[in-house]
Amino acid sequence: MATGSVNAKSQKIHARVSHEIIANVELAKNEGESTSQFVVTALQGEIKRRQKEKSKPDESKG
């Protein structure tokens, strides 16, 4: 049984989020989707977007 914020499969994170963003999350979630599932999917998408952005050649030079 997990006793803290970290176990073998995952880690809890805590963040304060404005009421406006939380309301929009609730509107955007798919039916049956938990807030945790939404947040994890959003984080995965943002990580991929940033990795892709970093791998692009610098277009400002040239």
Rosetta blueprint (number, residue, H / E / L):
1 M L
2 A L
3 T L
4 G L
5 S L
6 V E
7 N L
8 A L
9 K L
10 S L
11 Q E
12 K L
13 I L
14 H L
15 A L
16 R L
17 V L
18 S L
19 H H
20 E H
21 I H
22 I H
23 A H
24 N H
25 V H
26 E H
27 L H
28 A H
29 K L
30 N L
31 E L
32 G L
33 E L
34 S L
35 T H
36 S H
37 Q H
38 F H
39 V H
40 V H
41 T H
42 A H
43 L H
44 Q H
45 G H
46 E H
47 I H
48 K H
49 R H
50 R H
51 Q H
52 K H
53 E H
54 K H
55 S H
56 K L
57 P L
58 D L
59 E L
60 S L
61 K L
62 G L
